[in-house]
Amino acid sequence: MNKIRFTLSATAALALGAALALGAPLGASAHVGFDEDTAAAGTTPLLTLRVPNESATTTTTSVTIALPTDTPLVNVRLVPIPGWAAEVVVSTLPEPIKIGETTITEAPSSIVWTATGTGLGEGELGLFTFTAGPVPEVGKLELPVDQQSSDGSVVAWEGEEVPTLYVNETPAGDDHGGAAPGVETAGTPAPTGPDGTAIAGLVTGAAGLFLGATALALVLIRRRTVA
């Protein structure tokens, strides 16, 4: 193998390793979730819901987040988002609930954001910000999200993929890892690191970087030998 071909191989290996190392955490984060997923009981935190659009053929035109009615968040305020109209839906509670000295019979049950234009296109990420509280004294709050596309289809982020706000429980890494809703995976899920990044992807990326670095080192040794 001549110097030019060897150098090209080393460069390709470095590029592949970098792509694999960077691609793993990006792929693992492509789910609906909160920027900050912890909150203290009694507070009214500012929450930002991340919603990626991963379709190459449709846009995200509507996002709906369900709020708990058994432990309601009675104070909800929206941050205006250019290109989106928002509505807080208030519903009658299944049973009256006493908060402090006040008994309430209705509370916000969902927030609906509707695109006033084309919505989120391919590769775009929507940030939907609001405040909600006071946060109840619970372990965690699971807040299902429906993501509707321009073709009328809806992805329901619930179950293992539900966006979660942790209150008294400690977050178990990234609770949005794994396959997207409705996508079946064969075998045992790939192990993840503390931040939810796929370990296999990081190992593969590291191997690629090591291969590229080794190849470049050999090129330098060959050059010194020839000289």
N, C-alpha and C positions, 0 to 999 in steps of 0.2 A: 504494500500500500504506500503510495507516495505521500509527500508532506501535505499537498493540497487536499487530497481525498481524506487523509487522516484528520486534518483540521476541520473539514466540513462535518465529518462524523462526530467529532467532539462537540462542535457547535450545536448540531442537531440533538445530541444527547442532553446537553445543558438546557436547550429550549424545551425538550419534552419533559425533563424533570421539573423545570419551573412550572410548566403548564399543569402537570399532574399535582404538584404540591399546592398550587394556588387553586386549582379547580375543585379539589376535595372540600375545603371549607365553604366555597361559594355554593356548591351543590347542596351541602348540608343545611344551608341557611335559607334555601328557597321555599319557605313555608310562611304561612300567616302567623304572626306572633307579636308580642309587645317588645318595644325597645328596652324598657325597664319592666321586669316581670315580678318585682317585689313591692310591697306597700305595707305600711304599719296600720294596725287597727285604729280606727278613729280619725284617720286623715282623709283628705280629699285630694288624691294625687293627680298629677297631669300625666295622662297615658297617651302613648303614641302606638297605634296599630299599624304594623307593616304588612302591606298586601302586594305581593309580586304578581305580575301577569306573565305567565310562562307560555302562553299560546302564540303561535306564529300566524294564526288565521283569524283570531277573534280578539276583541278588546274587553276589558273589565268595565262594565257599565253601572254596576250597583254592588254595594257592600253593606251587609246588615250584621250587626253584632247583637246577640241576645244578652240581656242583663238579668240577674237573678231576681226571682220574685219571692223566694222563701227568706232570703236575707237581702232585701232591696237596697239599692243605692239611690237614695231619695233626691240627691242633688247632682244633676248632670248638666254640664255646660259644654258647648261646642266651640271649637276654634275654627273660624271660617277658612275654607280651603278653596283656592281659585279653581274654577272648572267643575265644582261639585256643589250640589244643594244637599242640605242635611236636615233631618227631622228626628226629634226625640219622641218616641211613641210611648204614651202613658196608658197603662191598663189597670183594671181592677185586680187587686191581689186575691189569691185563692182564699185567704183568711186575713182578717185584720191583724196588724202587727203593731206592737207598742214599742216606740223608740223614745227612750227617756220618759217624759211625762205626756208624750203625744201618741195617740193611736191613729195609724194611717190605714186607709182602705185602698189606696191606689198609689202607683209609683211608676217610674220609667221602666219599661220592659224591653226596649230595644232602641238602637240608633240605626237609622237608614241613611246612607250616603248615595246619592244618585248623580251620575255624570250629566252635566249640562252640555257637554260637547262629545267628543269621541271616546272619552274615558282613558284607561290605561292601555297602551299599546304593547307590542312585543318587547320584552326585556325591560319594561318600565316598572318602577316600584312606587306604590302609593303610600303616603304617610297620613293617617287619619288621627287627629289629635283631639282629645277631650278631657274634661275632668269629671270624676265620679266619686261619690262618697256620701256620708262617711263610710269608710271601709269597715265591714262588720268583723266581729271577733270570731274568725273562722280559720281553718287550716289553709284553705285556698279557695279561689273563685274560678270556676271554669266558665268561660264566656264563648259559646259556639259562634261561628261566623259563617254566613252564606255569601259566596262570591259569585255574582251573576255575570255572564258573558253576553256579548252582543248577539249571539245566536240563540239566546234564551236558556242555555244550559246553566246549571248551578253546581258549584263545588261546595259541599258542606264540610267545613273544618270542625269536626267534632270527634268524640271518642278519644283515641290516642293522639289525635292531631289537634285537639282543642286548644286554643290560646288560653293560657292560665296565668292568673295573678296570685302569687304566693303571699300569704299573710303570716301565719304562724308556722307554716311548713317551710322547710328548706328546699329550694329548687333542686331537683335531681338532674343536674346538667341541663342540656337543651331539650325541653319537652316537645320540640317540633321536629325531631329527627325522624328518619324513616321515610317510607314511600308516601306519596300524595294520596288523599282519600280516593277510594275506588280502585286503586292500583294494587294488585296482588303481587306479593313477592314470594319466591320459592326458597325453602330452606330456612336456616337460622339467620336473623338480621345481623348485619355486619357490626362488630364491636365499635363503640365510639369512645372518644376521650372525654375528659371532664367538661369540655365546652360543646359536646355533641358532634365534633368533627369525626368523620369516619377514619379510624386508625389505619385501615388498609390503604386508603387513598394517600395518607401522609407517608406511610412506609414506602409505597410505590414511588411517590414523588421524591422522597429522600434518596431512594436507590437510583433514580434517574439523574439527580444532581451529582451523586457520588460517581456515577459512570462518566458523566461529562467532565468532572474535575480530574478524574484519573486519566482520561483520554488526553486532556490538555497537558497534563504533567508529562505524559509520554512523548508528546510532540516536542516539548521543551528539551527533554533528555535527548531525543533524536537529533535536534538541531545542534545541541552542544557537542554530541559525538561527531557529527559531520564536520562541524567547524574545527 
